[in-house]
Amino acid sequence: QCPEGYICVKAGRNPNYGYTSFDTFSWAFLSLFRLMTQDFWENLYQLTLRAAGKTYMIFFVLVIFLGSFYLINLILAVVAMAYEEQNQATMEEAEQKEAEFQQMLEQLKKQQEEAQ
């Protein structure tokens, strides 16, 4: 039943067995994530273009160019930070082992001097 002043249209099921839609926040988020990662986004673009019209082309262009750019930069920043942390930990461990080695070397020299 349609409220007064509205036109009700019978709609079909969402494409891809209901996985492609912007009906709820979770499905919209999944679709946006798919766009930003550029995972088979062409199909999503075609399905949305057929269902909603050409005005959504602007939305897709913005999300693909801006969203993908920032998502890739964010991932690269996280990887670079993790690499730097790991590198720093490795350097500290190497310095600690070097100090232990120098200490053992000094002890051996003292023992040799005492033995002579």
Steps between C-alpha positions, in 0.01 A plus 500: 500500500630835391470817710304780341710714267746220426530264208589144589700299253565130527875456524695189423765339711837664538764375257767243587260299715428806712863582577514813285292776649505824694185408697662479843814644654678164500431426131590857406825471697583173325431658162716803585780275620474311173530828312797626700690174462395493134390139533275431198371857526406515132215256557375701799519815290300345215234362734459832682499695175219282363298521820547864605609697196798696376508750784673239717798511265627801698479299822699214351768730360544672837511178699735324261750783462492653847409194705745267331778756517458556873444132577819399320698776673362393837600139440848606386540718810404212730745267324779760517438559871501127573824460304662788691394355837635158406823653372543698823441187710755308293757777542448509878537123520821513295644774724413297810670189360803709400527634857474147642767381258735784599444421868581131445806594297629721782443220752695258282789748470506543880502123549788461254698774674442338840605161366835637374 
